[in-house]
Amino acid sequence: MTQSRLTLIVLSTLLVATLALATAIFWVFLKPAAFAAILGIGLFPLHSRIQGRVRNKGLAALLSTVAVVLLFVLPAGFMGVAVSSEMASAGRYLAEKSQQAGGLEQLASHAIRTPMDWLERYVDLDKFGIRDWVASLPGKLGRVLVTTGTFLVSRAAGFAGQTVVTFFVLFFLFRDGPALLDRIYSLMPLRAALIARLFAKVRDGIVANLYGIVGVAIVQGFLTGLALWVLGGPSPMLLGALAGFSSLIPIVGTALVWLPVSLYLMTVQVWKGIALLLWGALIVGSSDHLVRPLIVQGRLDIHPLLLLFAMFGGVKVFGLLGIFLGPIVLSLASALFDMIREEVQREHPESLAPDSP
């Protein structure tokens, strides 16, 4: 073994060990840094406009970061105030109804009685144990609310800390992003054209998913608000906007809005509650699977079914971050296969040529 090869092996071993330690050290910052990279790439055109007017790189990066913070924080703040007001009104309404009905448990029993009487015309509730199961729902709901509240409070500080790290990293990406990209280019042992192609795939995946998220939020918020307006539900515009924000939450999504509202409408008129329940489950819920692949597919040449699997699998593995990472990984795999085939064909054109008859 030559000295140069031995040196290369030792250095490579040290590099792998160092990268493993670095991964362990920076693992806690991986998600906020990834979100910052997604925001930085997706909103870099906004930063470019600001930098075109402000020549100082640091000031331009600061203004861009503040603009992104306002873009996310202000709507969330307005929604928080509006939702708090609505929750206070709903609390006063429930308190009055509860007092009239003789307590919250009696109110819940009264609210459930009408749909149960209607259902009993067609189904033997005692035979299937449905009546006992429904009777236990208030206690189960209380335990779920307590557990959920405890979970949210315990995660609030961590979420706030990750948000600060995200925008802190975002500032440096805006300021030093091009230089960092050039550095990565120089470290990768590939032709410049291949590197640019890989980064273009990553950029297209991030931008397409950002458009997909915004498109799904608009469509699902509109559909929820429209149903509430037609059915005469409370605050259709506010709850529609809240449903749009809720569409970002994996698994549950807009059900956080239309499910409790449908239960409330059942206490007013049963058919309205059932109609909203069916609309939310069948129309609003399924619109995600139609709108997002259509928007993303225009920028990523991936079959809608594979795209849907990539999103669900990404969410399962990485949480909310997987909405972006799933399609990006799939798109990169497709691009790498194409590049390998092209390189093999370029080096050995006869290996991929069709057999002559």
C-alpha positions, 0 to 999 in steps of 0.5 A: 500500500502506497503512502498516499493511499494510506494517508487517504484512508486515515483521513477518510476514517477521521472524517467519518468519525468527525462527521458522526460526532458533529451530527450528534452535536448538531442533531438538536438543531437539525429541524429548525435549520432545515426549516430555515433552509426551506424558507431561505430557498423558497423566499430567496426571491423576496430577499433578492428584491430587498437586496436590490434596494439595500446594498449592505448585505447584513442590513438586507438579510436583517430586513428580509428576516424581519419581513419573513417573521412578520409574514408568519407572526402577524397572521398568527397573532391576529388569528390568536386574538380572534380565536381567543375572542371566539373561544371566550364567546363559546365559553360564555354560551356553554356556561349559560346553556349548562346552567339552564340544563342543570350542569355540563353533563346534562347539557352534553346528554341533552345535545346527544339525545336528539341524534341518538333518537334519530339513529335508534330508528334504524340501528339497535343501539343497545345491541351494538353497545353504541349507547354505552360508548356514547355515554362515556364520551364526555369523560373520555373527551375530558381526559383527552383535553387534559392530556392535549393541554399538558402536551401543548404546554410542555412543547410550547417552550421548545417550539418557541426555542426552535422558532428563534433558532430557525429565524437566526439561521435564516438571517445567516442564510440570506446573508451568506447563502450564495457564498455557502453554496459556492463552498458546497459546489467546490467540495463536491467532486462532480461536474458543475453542470451536475451539481447545478442540476441537483440543486435545481431539483432541491429548489424546485421541490421546496418551491413546489411544496411551498406553493402546494401548502399555500394552495391547500390552505386556501382551498381547504379554508375556502371550502370550510368557510363556504360550508359554514356560511351555507349552513349558518354556522358561527364566524364562517370567515374566521373559522375558514381562515383557522381551517386554512392554518390547521391544514398545516398540521399532519394527520388531523388538519382541518378536522380541528375546526369542522369536527367540533363545529359540526358537533355544535351544530348537531345541538341546533339542528341535527342535519346541519351537523351531519352535513358539515361532518360529511362535507369536512370528511369527504370534501375538505379532507380529500381536497388535500390529496387532489390539490397538492399533487396537482400543484407539485406535479407541475414542477416535479416530474413525479407521478401523483400517487408516488408523490402522495406516498412520499408526502405521507411517508415523509410526515411519518418519519420527519413530522411536518418537515417530511412534507418537504423532505419526502418529495425532495428525496423522491425527486433527487432519487429520480434525478440521480438515476437519470444522471447515472444512466447518462454518465454510463451512456456517455462513457459506454454508449454501446451498453445502453444501445438497443440490440440490433434485430 
